[in-house]
Amino acid sequence: MKQVDAIILSCFGYELTSNEKNFFKDIYPFGFVLFKRNFKNKKQIRLLIKNIKKATLNPDLLIFIDQEGGRVQRLNNNEFTKFPPQMTFGNIYKKDKKKALELAYKSAYLMGEELNEISIDVNFSPVCDLFFDHAHKIIGDRSFGSDPELVLNLSNSFCKGIKDSGIIPVPKHFPGHGRSKFDTHLRASVVNKSYKDLIKTDLVPFKLLDKSLMVMLAHIKYPSIDSKVATYSHEIIENILRKKFNFKGLVISDDISMKALKGDLQTKVTNCYKGGCDIVMYCKGNLNEMKLIYPLVNILDKKKMNLFLSKRKKITLKRKNNNKFKSDLIEYEIISNAPKS
């Protein structure tokens, strides 16, 4: 296996520009992440993905997306099912645990299958953050709920559904974004809770990381654990995530364009790697900024990459009774309609 550059990039629009193609043809990035700005319809996104997968030196390039349901659904037209926010399943769970777990699995499976059909490889889902009344609404109903066990169990069902559709799930945002009083896209955020408090609450859902190939971090500072933001924190990444949670997979930063991280982009890239991130993610799609940071990009650790590849082989599409899944989800008003398979 050739060396892979430890970065996830993005492109600006519905198709690759000639300048983007010129830059991408000489590099070996781990993957690309897609957004609403890249999506017009199914035919267009399929072609864009096909072209991105051929654009770089990496023949095994991965395509990522945030397709959670609810507010965060990048593929959002009548060609794709409109899925509900995760809290829908949490509300059902309070009345009927078994039914909620079954519906979460079926929903995640159908969501993943739609991604698989257009050659997306990875979904940044589920959101494993807890819901807190007093927090910023950036998480809100994206969370399954306030109860740590509920969130753990539903996150597990969601991950299983996504995996069975042949897609890699990425739990987020370690060690927990739920308490944040601010939107980290726009400004820095601090959570003043000790590790002792977090291990009984926010960190409980992340017990599922022993079965996960990747995890995404929160751009949040936890001063009672470390003076550095989680994305830069050796203490949080190496001592808590790696040692205490025994996580062997790939650690991905949230978008380095977000304003919660201080400094210029080059500083952000360097600090992410120093803290222990395996892969840095850049989401803005600005070609000049990508050219600026690329010389600072690390090579992905070979041992971790090989472990990832061996685990990835086990994630394959398991055929299910789609129509039954759809009718069950429609019956429980999880979805109102689903495009024909």
Secondary structure in CASP SS format (residue, H / E / C, confidence):
PFRMAT SS
TARGET T0000
AUTHOR 0000-0000-0000
METHOD secondary structure of the structure
MODEL  1
M C 1.00
K C 1.00
Q C 1.00
V C 1.00
D E 1.00
A E 1.00
I E 1.00
I E 1.00
L E 1.00
S C 1.00
C C 1.00
F C 1.00
G C 1.00
Y C 1.00
E C 1.00
L C 1.00
T C 1.00
S H 1.00
N H 1.00
E H 1.00
K H 1.00
N H 1.00
F H 1.00
F H 1.00
K C 1.00
D C 1.00
I C 1.00
Y C 1.00
P E 1.00
F E 1.00
G E 1.00
F E 1.00
V E 1.00
L E 1.00
F C 1.00
K H 1.00
R H 1.00
N H 1.00
F C 1.00
K C 1.00
N C 1.00
K H 1.00
K H 1.00
Q H 1.00
I H 1.00
R H 1.00
L H 1.00
L H 1.00
I H 1.00
K H 1.00
N H 1.00
I H 1.00
K H 1.00
K H 1.00
A H 1.00
T C 1.00
L C 1.00
N C 1.00
P C 1.00
D C 1.00
L C 1.00
L E 1.00
I E 1.00
F E 1.00
I E 1.00
D C 1.00
Q E 1.00
E E 1.00
G E 1.00
G C 1.00
R C 1.00
V E 1.00
Q E 1.00
R C 1.00
L C 1.00
N C 1.00
N C 1.00
N C 1.00
E C 1.00
F C 1.00
T C 1.00
K C 1.00
F C 1.00
P C 1.00
P C 1.00
Q C 1.00
M H 1.00
T H 1.00
F H 1.00
G H 1.00
N H 1.00
I H 1.00
Y H 1.00
K H 1.00
K H 1.00
D C 1.00
K H 1.00
K H 1.00
K H 1.00
A H 1.00
L H 1.00
E H 1.00
L H 1.00
A H 1.00
Y H 1.00
K H 1.00
S H 1.00
A H 1.00
Y H 1.00
L H 1.00
M H 1.00
G H 1.00
E H 1.00
E H 1.00
L H 1.00
N H 1.00
E H 1.00
I C 1.00
S C 1.00
I C 1.00
D C 1.00
V E 1.00
N E 1.00
F C 1.00
S C 1.00
P C 1.00
V E 1.00
C C 1.00
D C 1.00
L C 1.00
F C 1.00
F C 1.00
D C 1.00
H C 1.00
A C 1.00
H C 1.00
K C 1.00
I C 1.00
I C 1.00
G H 1.00
D H 1.00
R H 1.00
S C 1.00
F C 1.00
G C 1.00
S C 1.00
D C 1.00
P H 1.00
E H 1.00
L H 1.00
V H 1.00
L H 1.00
N H 1.00
L H 1.00
S H 1.00
N H 1.00
S H 1.00
F H 1.00
C H 1.00
K H 1.00
G H 1.00
I H 1.00
K H 1.00
D H 1.00
S E 1.00
G C 1.00
I C 1.00
I E 1.00
P E 1.00
V C 1.00
P C 1.00
K E 1.00
H C 1.00
F E 1.00
P C 1.00
G C 1.00
H C 1.00
G C 1.00
R C 1.00
S C 1.00
K C 1.00
F C 1.00
D C 1.00
T C 1.00
H C 1.00
L C 1.00
R C 1.00
A C 1.00
S C 1.00
V E 1.00
V C 1.00
N C 1.00
K C 1.00
S C 1.00
Y H 1.00
K H 1.00
D H 1.00
L H 1.00
I C 1.00
K C 1.00
T C 1.00
D C 1.00
L C 1.00
V H 1.00
P H 1.00
F H 1.00
K H 1.00
L H 1.00
L H 1.00
D H 1.00
K H 1.00
S C 1.00
L C 1.00
M E 1.00
V E 1.00
M E 1.00
L E 1.00
A C 1.00
H C 1.00
I C 1.00
K E 1.00
Y C 1.00
P C 1.00
S C 1.00
I C 1.00
D C 1.00
S C 1.00
K C 1.00
V E 1.00
A H 1.00
T H 1.00
Y H 1.00
S C 1.00
H H 1.00
E H 1.00
I H 1.00
I H 1.00
E H 1.00
N H 1.00
I H 1.00
L H 1.00
R H 1.00
K H 1.00
K H 1.00
F C 1.00
N C 1.00
F C 1.00
K C 1.00
G C 1.00
L E 1.00
V E 1.00
I E 1.00
S E 1.00
D E 1.00
D E 1.00
I C 1.00
S C 1.00
M C 1.00
K C 1.00
A C 1.00
L C 1.00
K C 1.00
G C 1.00
D C 1.00
L H 1.00
Q H 1.00
T H 1.00
K H 1.00
V H 1.00
T H 1.00
N H 1.00
C H 1.00
Y H 1.00
K H 1.00
G H 1.00
G C 1.00
C C 1.00
D C 1.00
I E 1.00
V E 1.00
M E 1.00
Y C 1.00
C C 1.00
K C 1.00
G C 1.00
N C 1.00
L H 1.00
N H 1.00
E H 1.00
M H 1.00
K H 1.00
L H 1.00
I H 1.00
Y H 1.00
P H 1.00
L H 1.00
V C 1.00
N C 1.00
I E 1.00
L C 1.00
D C 1.00
K H 1.00
K H 1.00
K H 1.00
M H 1.00
N H 1.00
L H 1.00
F H 1.00
L H 1.00
S H 1.00
K H 1.00
R H 1.00
K C 1.00
K C 1.00
I C 1.00
T C 1.00
L E 1.00
K C 1.00
R C 1.00
K C 1.00
N C 1.00
N H 1.00
N H 1.00
K H 1.00
F H 1.00
K H 1.00
S H 1.00
D H 1.00
L H 1.00
I H 1.00
E H 1.00
Y C 1.00
E C 1.00
I C 1.00
I C 1.00
S C 1.00
N C 1.00
A C 1.00
P C 1.00
K C 1.00
S C 1.00
END
